Amino acid sequence: AAFISIQAFPALLDLPQQLEVSRVSCGSRHTAVVTRGGELYTWGWGKYGQLGHGDNASSDQPRPVKYLAAEGLQVEEVVCGPWNTYVCVLE
């Protein structure tokens, strides 16, 4: 099982160097970022599938949401709710 660190204060997180973040949103226990290239990365608590990786796994490290790229969708905006994530995409 993944160790999910829930902190009540901001924490520095490393993303791959080539990524430039354009949008960020935080849910109650998960975070999502949109890159300038239109990719979505998520991490945190995933019990309800809110990370978008096709499972209910949690992750301490940012992971790309591969489904969106595979479908040729470019993410424009992301908004995290308490246990969900809303994504606006362009085809």
Phi, psi and omega in degrees: 000142180286144173271120180251116181275117177255113184241145179268016180217157180299148178227139177289135181226133179271130171252159176307141187303325185285350182274133173244120184276133178249335181218148177221142173215145181237134172265197181290328181215019178215161182225148177224142174230147173251133178271164177300335178276001177086018176268152177247128174241137179226157175197164180119212183280128184239021187308326183256016180078010185292349178277343175079021182262011178081013178211186179248024181282150175260158182211134175276345183248143176301134178231139178290144174276097190292330182303316184297315179295319180297330179271001180073027182262133178255125183280131178258323187209151175221140176223121178266134171261189181302314182226029180209171179219128177254135182230132174258125185234160171246141177276000000 
